């Protein structure tokens, strides 16, 4: 695997700080925020300096029941080409449900939701990843996610699920140690056991991030300092294999650059100290093929803690080429159809997502209290993202914005993107007579009218008549 080194998540808010930080070997950029024809100047300058840029997708929904959207795959491939990236990453998650498979309205989560660790879900995920591998010009790595909730009737642990996934598809793994910590607090899962079971030789790189605990629930916020518990998991992982790259994630509540540099130093020191006995990569043997996942469950490859497992580096020779990875698609043609599994998974995911965003009954086997926590978190995230894509709304509504949006979100599922969500929220306020202040109502109305039609506004008589009609209706 290509050696990446130490990196940080590139965000526009800290672009200048990242450019000035010493020792930054690479950065990761959210793929959906990259326009191939108009790259941010900061990313262009970093690339010119030889800093690797890896696009990180968040909306593909590889763990969903539907096959990956061809348009989204094409956009991801275009981002890879524009950035000259050596690999691309996504998540083991579903982000939408409903639609043709369930004959129900399409629902968007606006967040990464966990995939059930079942054979059905694994079969669907493997096929979706093979489709993505065929469409992408570089190797794909997928990330384990954090979860507040657990699926009933799961058939595998996280480590076993990831092992089988990598073994069947050749996909690389992006291991988020902060997510392992989250699942330890929220789901009682042992991070060391997960590391025992997963194929460490498949790791492309590692994520490190902070969060916070509230009422016994850990929230993977990416807005707080990295806690010692997360660094301890990073140390455990690095004692088993020297990760090709480690990256600090921070999405909001950005501290001073000096604080980010201190966190990066702590990450470097943790990796170096844990992997001090690692031999140079050139001296490492090629990592052998993993044993069967069933054997892992009873006889982990990693020795017990008392036996001090010897860390190793992942050699370049162990990495399958893109062509070899895509060749796995040949096996797909001979495999049984995943359509029945997709149907079952679609119904289960639609029921869960509907309970979270539309207030329908909690599906059997789920913890209703945890689903309520997750539902509030989804509504809160929607409010935060809409405030970013439509900053005029919280400016106009002031302190009333968040309460009004969360109330709206609990009864109005998101069916499109966040910009559509912002327009729908404003329309909801206007048509429902929820804005008593005339000045606030006028400003929200003007905002909605300016953005709800084509841009620039059409001067065709029919369009002008439609705008006048809407204006009259909204101001009654």
GUBAZA-675539 format. One record per residue (C-alpha): residue number from 1; residue in one letter; x, y negated, z. Coordinates in steps of 0.05 Angstrom, whole numbers, padded with zeros to 5 digits, always signed. Layout:
<senus>
   pos   code        x        y        z
   NUM      A        X        Y        Z
...
</senus>
This chain:
<senus>
   pos   code        x        y        z
     1      X   +00000   +00000   +00000
     2      X   +00025   -00070   -00016
     3      X   +00057   -00102   +00046
     4      X   +00016   -00164   +00063
     5      X   +00045   -00186   +00130
     6      X   +00009   -00234   +00175
     7      X   -00048   -00276   +00149
     8      X   -00108   -00318   +00166
     9      X   -00178   -00326   +00138
    10      X   -00178   -00386   +00092
    11      X   -00237   -00433   +00105
    12      X   -00247   -00503   +00075
    13      X   -00250   -00533   +00145
    14      X   -00179   -00511   +00161
    15      X   -00149   -00511   +00091
    16      X   -00099   -00566   +00106
    17      X   -00079   -00533   +00171
    18      X   -00068   -00466   +00138
    19      X   -00024   -00496   +00085
    20      X   +00020   -00526   +00140
    21      X   +00025   -00464   +00184
    22      X   +00093   -00429   +00186
    23      X   +00097   -00354   +00173
    24      X   +00031   -00347   +00135
    25      X   +00044   -00290   +00085
    26      X   -00027   -00284   +00058
    27      X   -00098   -00309   +00065
    28      X   -00167   -00281   +00055
    29      X   -00223   -00321   +00022
    30      X   -00297   -00306   +00023
    31      X   -00309   -00281   -00048
    32      X   -00378   -00313   -00055
    33      X   -00347   -00381   -00042
    34      X   -00296   -00374   -00098
    35      X   -00315   -00404   -00165
    36      X   -00264   -00373   -00214
    37      X   -00264   -00434   -00260
    38      X   -00257   -00484   -00203
    39      X   -00212   -00456   -00149
    40      X   -00202   -00500   -00088
    41      X   -00138   -00539   -00095
    42      X   -00113   -00512   -00029
    43      X   -00118   -00440   -00054
    44      X   -00083   -00460   -00118
    45      X   -00025   -00491   -00079
    46      X   -00020   -00430   -00034
    47      X   -00017   -00384   -00095
    48      X   +00037   -00427   -00127
    49      X   +00078   -00418   -00064
    50      X   +00072   -00343   -00070
    51      X   +00019   -00333   -00016
    52      X   -00026   -00274   -00033
    53      X   -00100   -00288   -00034
    54      X   -00150   -00231   -00023
    55      X   -00224   -00241   -00038
    56      X   -00270   -00214   +00016
    57      X   -00341   -00200   -00005
    58      X   -00401   -00204   +00042
    59      X   -00463   -00196   -00002
    60      X   -00454   -00132   -00043
    61      X   -00490   -00087   +00007
    62      X   -00452   -00023   -00010
    63      X   -00488   +00013   +00047
    64      X   -00557   -00004   +00020
    65      X   -00603   +00044   -00015
    66      X   -00598   +00009   -00082
    67      X   -00540   +00017   -00129
    68      X   -00493   -00043   -00130
    69      X   -00517   -00102   -00171
    70      X   -00477   -00108   -00236
    71      X   -00477   -00184   -00233
    72      X   -00448   -00185   -00163
    73      X   -00395   -00135   -00183
    74      X   -00377   -00178   -00244
    75      X   -00371   -00239   -00199
    76      X   -00326   -00201   -00151
    77      X   -00282   -00178   -00208
    78      X   -00278   -00249   -00235
    79      X   -00255   -00274   -00167
    80      X   -00201   -00221   -00165
    81      X   -00176   -00241   -00234
    82      X   -00177   -00315   -00218
    83      X   -00138   -00306   -00153
    84      X   -00089   -00254   -00180
    85      X   -00106   -00209   -00121
    86      X   -00075   -00140   -00109
    87      X   -00139   -00114   -00078
    88      X   -00210   -00134   -00060
    89      X   -00251   -00119   +00003
    90      X   -00324   -00111   +00023
    91      X   -00364   -00082   +00081
    92      X   -00396   -00016   +00100
    93      X   -00464   -00048   +00111
    94      X   -00532   -00062   +00082
    95      X   -00555   -00134   +00074
    96      X   -00623   -00126   +00041
    97      X   -00680   -00075   +00036
    98      X   -00747   -00064   +00005
    99      X   -00761   -00072   -00069
   100      X   -00775   -00019   -00121
   101      X   -00753   +00041   -00080
   102      X   -00804   +00026   -00026
   103      X   -00856   -00013   -00067
   104      X   -00850   -00069   -00016
   105      X   -00826   -00141   -00017
   106      X   -00751   -00150   -00021
   107      X   -00722   -00174   +00045
   108      X   -00654   -00206   +00057
   109      X   -00620   -00198   +00125
   110      X   -00571   -00255   +00116
   111      X   -00524   -00213   +00158
   112      X   -00485   -00147   +00156
   113      X   -00527   -00091   +00186
   114      X   -00501   -00021   +00204
   115      X   -00510   +00040   +00160
   116      X   -00536   +00103   +00195
   117      X   -00480   +00154   +00202
   118      X   -00518   +00209   +00168
   119      X   -00504   +00254   +00108
   120      X   -00557   +00217   +00067
   121      X   -00526   +00150   +00080
   122      X   -00456   +00177   +00067
   123      X   -00477   +00207   +00000
   124      X   -00508   +00141   -00022
   125      X   -00449   +00100   +00003
   126      X   -00399   +00145   -00033
   127      X   -00435   +00137   -00099
   128      X   -00442   +00062   -00090
   129      X   -00368   +00056   -00076
   130      X   -00350   +00097   -00138
   131      X   -00393   +00051   -00180
   132      X   -00357   -00009   -00150
   133      X   -00289   +00022   -00161
   134      X   -00305   +00032   -00235
   135      X   -00325   -00041   -00242
   136      X   -00267   -00073   -00205
   137      X   -00197   -00083   -00234
   138      X   -00159   -00071   -00169
   139      X   -00165   -00023   -00110
   140      X   -00225   -00032   -00063
   141      X   -00221   -00031   +00013
   142      X   -00283   -00029   +00057
   143      X   -00291   -00054   +00128
   144      X   -00323   -00024   +00190
   145      X   -00374   -00073   +00218
   146      X   -00396   -00094   +00288
   147      X   -00465   -00074   +00311
   148      X   -00514   -00092   +00365
   149      X   -00559   -00033   +00351
   150      X   -00552   +00042   +00341
   151      X   -00591   +00086   +00292
   152      X   -00627   +00146   +00322
   153      X   -00607   +00215   +00297
   154      X   -00536   +00198   +00274
   155      X   -00496   +00259   +00253
   156      X   -00425   +00233   +00256
   157      X   -00380   +00188   +00297
   158      X   -00352   +00125   +00265
   159      X   -00284   +00158   +00256
   160      X   -00313   +00220   +00223
   161      X   -00357   +00177   +00177
   162      X   -00297   +00135   +00155
   163      X   -00254   +00197   +00146
   164      X   -00304   +00231   +00100
   165      X   -00316   +00166   +00062
   166      X   -00241   +00157   +00047
   167      X   -00232   +00230   +00032
   168      X   -00289   +00234   -00018
   169      X   -00277   +00168   -00055
   170      X   -00204   +00149   -00045
   171      X   -00226   +00081   -00020
   172      X   -00179   +00042   +00025
   173      X   -00201   +00020   +00094
   174      X   -00202   -00049   +00125
   175      X   -00203   -00035   +00199
   176      X   -00231   -00091   +00242
   177      X   -00206   -00079   +00313
   178      X   -00252   -00133   +00340
   179      X   -00311   -00093   +00312
   180      X   -00285   -00030   +00346
   181      X   -00286   -00070   +00411
   182      X   -00357   -00096   +00396
   183      X   -00382   -00025   +00385
   184      X   -00348   -00003   +00450
   185      X   -00386   -00055   +00490
   186      X   -00453   -00051   +00453
   187      X   -00456   +00023   +00435
   188      X   -00409   +00056   +00485
   189      X   -00362   +00081   +00431
   190      X   -00289   +00094   +00449
   191      X   -00241   +00055   +00403
   192      X   -00185   +00105   +00417
   193      X   -00230   +00163   +00394
   194      X   -00247   +00126   +00330
   195      X   -00172   +00115   +00317
   196      X   -00160   +00189   +00332
   197      X   -00209   +00209   +00278
   198      X   -00201   +00159   +00222
   199      X   -00147   +00168   +00167
   200      X   -00096   +00115   +00187
   201      X   -00057   +00127   +00123
   202      X   -00117   +00098   +00085
   203      X   -00113   +00030   +00120
   204      X   -00104   -00029   +00073
   205      X   -00101   -00081   +00128
   206      X   -00130   -00100   +00195
   207      X   -00177   -00156   +00219
   208      X   -00170   -00188   +00288
   209      X   -00223   -00237   +00315
   210      X   -00254   -00264   +00378
   211      X   -00324   -00263   +00407
   212      X   -00362   -00270   +00472
   213      X   -00404   -00228   +00519
   214      X   -00473   -00249   +00542
   215      X   -00519   -00207   +00586
   216      X   -00479   -00144   +00571
   217      X   -00479   -00154   +00496
   218      X   -00416   -00171   +00457
   219      X   -00426   -00221   +00401
   220      X   -00373   -00218   +00346
   221      X   -00376   -00293   +00335
   222      X   -00309   -00306   +00300
   223      X   -00314   -00372   +00338
   224      X   -00274   -00356   +00400
   225      X   -00203   -00337   +00419
   226      X   -00181   -00265   +00410
   227      X   -00189   -00230   +00478
   228      X   -00137   -00183   +00508
   229      X   -00182   -00123   +00497
   230      X   -00180   -00133   +00422
   231      X   -00104   -00141   +00423
   232      X   -00100   -00076   +00462
   233      X   -00137   -00039   +00407
   234      X   -00091   -00071   +00355
   235      X   -00032   -00046   +00396
   236      X   -00061   +00024   +00398
   237      X   -00072   +00024   +00323
   238      X   -00002   -00003   +00310
   239      X   +00029   +00052   +00353
   240      X   -00001   +00102   +00304
   241      X   +00014   +00068   +00238
   242      X   +00045   +00001   +00220
   243      X   -00011   -00035   +00184
   244      X   +00008   -00064   +00116
   245      X   -00026   -00129   +00137
   246      X   -00060   -00162   +00196
   247      X   -00107   -00221   +00190
   248      X   -00137   -00270   +00240
   249      X   -00210   -00287   +00226
   250      X   -00241   -00352   +00249
   251      X   -00306   -00378   +00218
   252      X   -00326   -00437   +00261
   253      X   -00312   -00475   +00325
   254      X   -00241   -00484   +00298
   255      X   -00188   -00502   +00350
   256      X   -00127   -00545   +00339
   257      X   -00076   -00515   +00289
   258      X   -00028   -00503   +00346
   259      X   -00078   -00457   +00380
   260      X   -00088   -00417   +00316
   261      X   -00012   -00411   +00310
   262      X   -00008   -00385   +00381
   263      X   -00060   -00332   +00365
   264      X   -00022   -00312   +00303
   265      X   +00042   -00306   +00344
   266      X   +00007   -00261   +00394
   267      X   -00018   -00217   +00337
   268      X   +00052   -00211   +00307
   269      X   +00083   -00195   +00374
   270      X   +00030   -00143   +00389
   271      X   +00043   -00107   +00323
   272      X   +00119   -00111   +00329
   273      X   +00120   -00086   +00401
   274      X   +00074   -00028   +00387
   275      X   +00108   -00006   +00324
   276      X   +00180   -00018   +00346
   277      X   +00201   +00054   +00329
   278      X   +00174   +00051   +00258
   279      X   +00226   +00071   +00206
   280      X   +00237   +00029   +00144
   281      X   +00186   +00044   +00090
   282      X   +00238   +00072   +00043
   283      X   +00255   +00127   +00093
   284      X   +00183   +00147   +00106
   285      X   +00157   +00212   +00076
   286      X   +00096   +00209   +00032
   287      X   +00035   +00216   +00077
   288      X   +00003   +00284   +00066
   289      X   -00070   +00292   +00048
   290      X   -00117   +00290   +00108
   291      X   -00145   +00353   +00137
   292      X   -00219   +00368   +00136
   293      X   -00263   +00322   +00177
   294      X   -00291   +00382   +00215
   295      X   -00222   +00398   +00240
   296      X   -00214   +00327   +00264
   297      X   -00275   +00333   +00308
   298      X   -00244   +00390   +00348
   299      X   -00169   +00380   +00338
   300      X   -00150   +00307   +00327
   301      X   -00087   +00296   +00285
   302      X   -00063   +00243   +00333
   303      X   -00031   +00274   +00396
   304      X   -00057   +00259   +00465
   305      X   -00033   +00194   +00497
   306      X   +00017   +00232   +00540
   307      X   +00052   +00258   +00478
   308      X   +00068   +00187   +00454
   309      X   +00048   +00191   +00380
   310      X   +00102   +00169   +00333
   311      X   +00081   +00110   +00290
   312      X   +00094   +00109   +00216
   313      X   +00087   +00061   +00158
   314      X   +00040   +00072   +00100
   315      X   +00085   +00084   +00039
   316      X   +00069   +00055   -00029
   317      X   +00068   +00126   -00058
   318      X   +00009   +00144   -00015
   319      X   -00036   +00092   -00049
   320      X   -00078   +00116   -00107
   321      X   -00075   +00072   -00168
   322      X   -00139   +00038   -00192
   323      X   -00142   +00087   -00249
   324      X   -00136   +00146   -00202
   325      X   -00189   +00117   -00156
   326      X   -00236   +00106   -00213
   327      X   -00224   +00177   -00238
   328      X   -00262   +00200   -00178
   329      X   -00324   +00177   -00216
   330      X   -00317   +00239   -00259
   331      X   -00335   +00281   -00199
   332      X   -00397   +00239   -00189
   333      X   -00425   +00261   -00256
   334      X   -00425   +00333   -00233
   335      X   -00451   +00319   -00163
   336      X   -00525   +00327   -00144
   337      X   -00570   +00267   -00154
   338      X   -00572   +00219   -00095
   339      X   -00642   +00195   -00113
   340      X   -00678   +00234   -00057
   341      X   -00627   +00209   -00006
   342      X   -00635   +00138   -00033
   343      X   -00710   +00142   -00024
   344      X   -00704   +00166   +00048
   345      X   -00651   +00114   +00064
   346      X   -00692   +00058   +00031
   347      X   -00753   +00073   +00073
   348      X   -00711   +00074   +00138
   349      X   -00674   +00010   +00122
   350      X   -00736   -00027   +00101
   351      X   -00772   -00008   +00165
   352      X   -00713   -00032   +00207
   353      X   -00703   -00097   +00170
   354      X   -00777   -00112   +00170
   355      X   -00778   -00104   +00246
   356      X   -00719   -00151   +00252
   357      X   -00741   -00207   +00206
   358      X   -00816   -00199   +00197
   359      X   -00839   -00179   +00266
   360      X   -00867   -00110   +00246
   361      X   -00867   -00054   +00297
   362      X   -00800   -00025   +00321
   363      X   -00785   +00039   +00283
   364      X   -00787   +00103   +00325
   365      X   -00722   +00118   +00362
   366      X   -00694   +00048   +00364
   367      X   -00682   +00008   +00427
   368      X   -00734   -00048   +00425
   369      X   -00695   -00093   +00472
   370      X   -00633   -00088   +00428
   371      X   -00674   -00101   +00366
   372      X   -00701   -00164   +00398
   373      X   -00629   -00187   +00412
   374      X   -00610   -00172   +00340
   375      X   -00672   -00208   +00313
   376      X   -00654   -00271   +00353
   377      X   -00583   -00267   +00328
   378      X   -00606   -00262   +00256
   379      X   -00652   -00322   +00263
   380      X   -00597   -00362   +00297
   381      X   -00548   -00346   +00242
   382      X   -00598   -00366   +00189
   383      X   -00607   -00433   +00224
   384      X   -00532   -00444   +00226
   385      X   -00520   -00427   +00153
   386      X   -00579   -00468   +00128
   387      X   -00551   -00526   +00169
   388      X   -00486   -00519   +00129
   389      X   -00516   -00513   +00060
   390      X   -00568   -00567   +00074
   391      X   -00537   -00613   +00126
   392      X   -00589   -00667   +00113
   393      X   -00643   -00625   +00148
   394      X   -00610   -00623   +00217
   395      X   -00591   -00696   +00208
   396      X   -00664   -00715   +00194
   397      X   -00696   -00670   +00246
   398      X   -00641   -00681   +00298
   399      X   -00651   -00640   +00362
   400      X   -00717   -00611   +00336
   401      X   -00682   -00575   +00278
   402      X   -00658   -00511   +00311
   403      X   -00722   -00497   +00350
   404      X   -00765   -00510   +00289
   405      X   -00722   -00467   +00244
   406      X   -00718   -00407   +00291
   407      X   -00794   -00409   +00300
   408      X   -00801   -00410   +00224
   409      X   -00750   -00353   +00214
   410      X   -00787   -00306   +00261
   411      X   -00848   -00305   +00216
   412      X   -00817   -00320   +00148
   413      X   -00767   -00268   +00123
   414      X   -00712   -00292   +00077
   415      X   -00726   -00267   +00006
   416      X   -00672   -00307   -00031
   417      X   -00608   -00343   -00016
   418      X   -00596   -00395   +00038
   419      X   -00610   -00454   -00008
   420      X   -00678   -00425   -00025
   421      X   -00687   -00414   +00050
   422      X   -00674   -00487   +00064
   423      X   -00726   -00508   +00012
   424      X   -00777   -00459   +00039
   425      X   -00766   -00485   +00110
   426      X   -00776   -00557   +00089
   427      X   -00839   -00538   +00050
   428      X   -00865   -00500   +00111
   429      X   -00857   -00562   +00154
   430      X   -00890   -00607   +00104
   431      X   -00950   -00564   +00085
   432      X   -00962   -00543   +00156
   433      X   -00968   -00614   +00182
   434      X   -00912   -00601   +00232
   435      X   -00878   -00669   +00224
   436      X   -00915   -00721   +00264
   437      X   -00865   -00777   +00256
   438      X   -00882   -00813   +00189
   439      X   -00809   -00832   +00176
   440      X   -00784   -00761   +00188
   441      X   -00840   -00733   +00143
   442      X   -00822   -00782   +00088
   443      X   -00748   -00765   +00091
   444      X   -00760   -00690   +00090
   445      X   -00810   -00698   +00033
   446      X   -00760   -00739   -00008
   447      X   -00706   -00688   +00006
   448      X   -00750   -00630   -00016
   449      X   -00774   -00666   -00079
   450      X   -00703   -00682   -00101
   451      X   -00681   -00610   -00095
   452      X   -00742   -00567   -00112
   453      X   -00741   -00580   -00187
   454      X   -00688   -00579   -00242
   455      X   -00627   -00622   -00234
   456      X   -00624   -00674   -00262
   457      X   -00699   -00685   -00257
   458      X   -00733   -00673   -00323
   459      X   -00767   -00733   -00355
   460      X   -00815   -00689   -00395
   461      X   -00887   -00714   -00384
   462      X   -00909   -00647   -00356
   463      X   -00851   -00646   -00306
   464      X   -00865   -00718   -00285
   465      X   -00939   -00701   -00275
   466      X   -00920   -00640   -00233
   467      X   -00875   -00682   -00189
   468      X   -00928   -00735   -00180
   469      X   -00979   -00681   -00161
   470      X   -00932   -00650   -00110
   471      X   -00917   -00718   -00080
   472      X   -00992   -00733   -00071
   473      X   -01005   -00665   -00040
   474      X   -00946   -00669   +00007
   475      X   -00964   -00739   +00032
   476      X   -01037   -00727   +00045
</senus>
